[in-house]
Amino acid sequence: MPSWAGRRVWLVGASTGIGLACAQALRAAGAVVMVSARQPQGVLDWAAQDTGVQWHPLDVTVPADVQATARRILADGPIDLLVYAAGYYRAQRATALDLPDLLQHDRVNYQGALLVLDAVLPDMLAQQRGHFSVISSVAGWRGLPNGLAYGPTKAALTHLAETLYMDLQDQGIGVSVINPGFVATPLTAQNQFTMPALLRPEQAAQEMLRGWARGQFDIHFPRRFTVWLKLLRLLPYRLYFPLVRKFTGL
């Protein structure tokens, strides 16, 4: 997707952070953007000043609301790009297991993506067009301390995208997975450690647009950080576990 002029893009979970920055970058590139989230944050003022920005409130954990919102958006035409950016994060370790919090991560980070996909994919298949992109995380590449709740949901998103790509590549529908490193957002503001290669949301958004323009499936950034993490994925467990303990101190 090298050109965004006139493209209709629905961003779910985009009232702050990477999602909002991406929505703004896409609008600046000429796309018509529909933004959804539970709370509008700064989107309402933006939408009031620009007819190319539409606000559709949505709680991704409520199936009926997802279906209703998708119907309203599809009534105005097909979606060229659907970006699932909804995310929930709380650090958690097994020594202080919190089941309700674990399940909330799953409802927002993974089940919400399934609900949105179910609401939009039939139209994409009928149109033989469209692109589905999920914002996952490098935290889903391998198990990490404090990632008991968050990491598995991101691993599930990546696995979902991989399977969708194989199922839909001959149906005219694109699929991509976004794997950011550390980005300065309300979620990462909770971290109590130094985050290497920290990016601003606007930088992350530009990386995403470049990845879509190049037709990449795996859009990961910043590469000076993510390439090393990809190498860590290749290590056997007997080396991986002690190495992670050494560098995290956990």
Disulfide bonds with the S-S distance in Angstrom:
none
